[in-house]
Amino acid sequence: MKSKSFFVLSLLIFLIVYSLYVFKFTFNIQDYSDIIVATTFFFTLFSGYFITRQNDRYTSISEEISNTDGTFSLLYRISGAVPTVQSKVREALKNHYEKILANDWAYHLLHPSTTITDVFNAYNSATGDDAERLGQFGDAFGGGFLQLQISRKKMILLYHEKLLPLQWALVYLLAILMVVSFNFIPGHTLMVNALKVFFGLAVLFVILLLRQLDNLSIFGKDFNEQTANDMLRILEEKDVKELGK
């Protein structure tokens, strides 16, 4: 909600200020087309590159979240071979996903988390015949914990892989040059000026889109809410209960 309010407020403020600039100031520049072409080319080049890069980052994070959820689901189901172990795994995972739903998808990246350790200790608590039963799934067990560790490290790196201040300075500089140069176009009828304002709004829209991709807010803090709720359904055995009716 806060991100959407900032987005709308930024567009409204820009609309008012830029409209005053377009309608109040006129210029008589001969080679305005060369300036507009150059600024448009460079702004499109760099903003397009940065948006693609940040969108790929978003996609990679989504993939690692699905890998983590799938691995936790696998380990939970394997632990079903020993009910006492599964009970401990269920408790650890419920605590994990309830914190995500109560806060945001990145909660365990920004705060200390013992989920992987808790699940490992739950498995390690099995002794005797119980340990032997779980030992039958040794490869899946070892591969699962390896995947969890790798996915967590990848998500931490991806979360902090933001644009550098110098890159933002370049985007802002090119955007300012673009919106200023739009008003170099001769012809100051209402229609022409309106088109200039809309072009300027489009430039701001691109910047706001890039910023939301950069701070990972474009889909909101709950963009993995469905997968987290699905995990809770698995932990609460809701599918089994519904099928048993």
Secondary structure, DSSP 8 states (H G I E B T S, - for coil): -HHHHHHHHHHHHHHHHHHHHHHH-----TTHHHHHHHHHHHHHHHHHHHHHHHHHHHHHHHHHHHHHHHHHHHHHHHGGGSHHHHHHHHHHHHHHHHHHHHS-TTHHHHS---HHHHHHHHHHT--HHHHHHHHTTHHHHHHHHHHHHHHHHHHHHHHT----HHHHHHHHHHHHHHHHHHTTSS---HHHHHHHHHHHHHHHHHHHHHHHHHTT-TT-TTTTHHHHHHHHHHHTTHHHHHHT-
